[in-house]
Amino acid sequence: MFSVSLSPRLPVLFLTGYAEGALTRADFLGPYMQLLTKPFTLESLAIRVASMLEGDVSAVLE
């Protein structure tokens, strides 16, 4: 992840439709990275993005 290596505090949100595999491999996520699995609502996406932009890395995962 080139961008993350240049800016380690850059918020990164991964979106995936492969929930089973993604959750078992989520250990690669750094402190400013989060995972959102499909299906999700536009509201939950907006809340997640807003919380990450505010610096709230402890936002509740669905």
Number of C-alpha atoms within 10 A of each C-alpha: 6 7 10 14 9 9 9 15 14 16 19 19 16 11 16 14 12 10 15 9 10 16 13 8 10 12 8 7 13 14 13 17 18 21 18 19 16 11 10 12 9 9 9 13 14 11 14 22 18 13 15 20 13 10 14 14 16 11 14 10 10 9
